Amino acid sequence: QVQLVESGGGLAQAGGSLRLSCAASGSRAGIVTMGWYRQVPGKPREWVAFIRSDGVTNYANSVKGRFTISRDSAEKAVYLQMNSLSPEDTGVYYCNMKYSGVWEYWGQGTQVTVSS
């Protein structure tokens, strides 16, 4: 198994910034994407951003221009720099890593709360 551990969540003011980190316990060949999802009570899980193995990134429209996803050179960690935060960004953020085949791993989630 691959275990993902997230950190960096917390409380921020509107307009502020947070940086989320997710570290993998080990490496596995065949990485496809590394990304972040978030979930708000009463709403389904939504993807926020992902980065492909070739470095191409994609963002949800709600965060485009404000959030930046990145990874370390060994693809053992993924980060989410969140700027210009708004209360709409409040939720539990989950790290996700997908590998070729049936391999998919999730972090435990980290709470992000943005006050108005």
C-alpha positions as CSV (number, residue, x, y, z in Angstrom):
1,Q,0.0,0.0,0.0
2,V,0.9,3.6,-0.4
3,Q,0.0,5.9,2.4
4,L,-0.6,9.6,1.9
5,V,-0.3,12.1,4.7
6,E,-1.6,15.6,4.3
7,S,-0.6,18.7,6.2
8,G,-1.0,22.5,6.0
9,G,-4.7,22.9,6.6
10,G,-6.1,25.4,9.0
11,L,-7.8,28.7,9.4
12,A,-7.3,31.6,7.0
13,Q,-8.9,34.9,6.5
14,A,-10.5,35.8,3.2
15,G,-7.9,36.9,0.8
16,G,-5.2,35.0,2.7
17,S,-3.1,32.0,1.6
18,L,-2.5,28.4,2.7
19,R,-0.2,25.8,1.3
20,L,-1.2,22.1,1.6
21,S,1.3,19.3,1.4
22,C,0.8,15.6,0.8
23,A,3.6,13.1,1.3
24,A,3.6,9.5,0.0
25,S,5.1,6.8,2.2
26,G,6.7,5.2,-0.8
27,S,7.1,5.3,-4.5
28,R,5.3,3.2,-7.1
29,A,5.9,3.0,-10.8
30,G,3.2,4.1,-13.2
31,I,2.0,7.4,-11.8
32,V,-0.8,8.8,-13.8
33,T,-2.0,11.9,-11.9
34,M,-1.5,13.6,-8.6
35,G,-4.2,15.8,-7.4
36,W,-6.4,17.4,-4.8
37,Y,-10.1,17.0,-4.1
38,R,-12.3,18.7,-1.6
39,Q,-15.6,18.0,0.0
40,V,-18.2,20.2,1.6
41,P,-21.0,18.7,3.7
42,G,-24.1,18.1,1.6
43,K,-22.2,18.2,-1.7
44,P,-20.3,15.5,-3.6
45,R,-16.6,15.3,-3.7
46,E,-15.2,17.6,-6.3
47,W,-11.8,17.7,-7.9
48,V,-9.8,20.8,-7.4
49,A,-6.6,20.4,-9.4
50,F,-4.3,17.7,-10.8
51,I,-1.0,17.4,-12.3
52,R,-0.1,14.7,-14.9
53,S,3.1,12.8,-15.1
54,D,4.2,15.0,-18.0
55,G,3.7,18.1,-15.8
56,V,0.5,19.3,-17.4
57,T,-1.9,20.8,-14.9
58,N,-5.7,21.3,-14.8
59,Y,-7.9,23.3,-12.4
60,A,-11.5,23.5,-11.5
61,N,-13.0,26.7,-12.8
62,S,-13.7,27.8,-9.2
63,V,-10.0,27.9,-8.3
64,K,-8.3,28.6,-11.6
65,G,-6.0,31.6,-11.3
66,R,-5.9,31.3,-7.5
67,F,-4.5,27.8,-6.8
68,T,-1.4,26.3,-8.0
69,I,-0.6,22.6,-7.9
70,S,3.0,21.3,-7.9
71,R,5.0,18.2,-7.1
72,D,8.5,17.3,-6.0
73,S,11.0,16.0,-8.4
74,A,10.7,12.4,-7.2
75,E,6.9,12.5,-7.4
76,K,6.7,11.6,-3.7
77,A,4.8,14.7,-2.7
78,V,2.2,17.0,-4.1
79,Y,1.4,20.5,-3.0
80,L,-1.4,23.0,-3.4
81,Q,-0.7,26.7,-3.0
82,M,-4.0,28.4,-2.3
83,N,-4.1,32.2,-2.7
84,S,-6.9,34.7,-2.5
85,L,-8.9,32.4,-0.4
86,S,-12.6,32.9,0.0
87,P,-15.2,31.3,2.3
88,E,-16.3,29.2,-0.7
89,D,-13.0,27.4,-0.4
90,T,-13.9,26.0,3.0
91,G,-13.9,22.2,3.1
92,V,-11.9,19.0,3.7
93,Y,-9.1,18.7,1.2
94,Y,-8.0,15.3,0.1
95,C,-4.8,14.3,-1.6
96,N,-5.1,11.7,-4.4
97,M,-2.6,9.8,-6.4
98,K,-3.5,7.5,-9.3
99,Y,-1.3,4.9,-10.8
100,S,-1.6,2.7,-13.9
101,G,-3.9,-0.3,-13.3
102,V,-6.2,-0.2,-10.4
103,W,-4.0,1.7,-8.0
104,E,-5.5,4.7,-6.4
105,Y,-4.7,6.2,-3.0
106,W,-6.2,8.9,-0.8
107,G,-5.0,10.9,2.1
108,Q,-6.9,11.3,5.4
109,G,-8.0,14.8,4.6
110,T,-7.2,18.2,6.1
111,Q,-9.6,20.8,7.1
112,V,-9.4,24.2,5.4
113,T,-11.6,26.9,6.9
114,V,-11.8,30.4,5.4
115,S,-13.5,33.1,7.4
116,S,-15.2,36.1,5.9
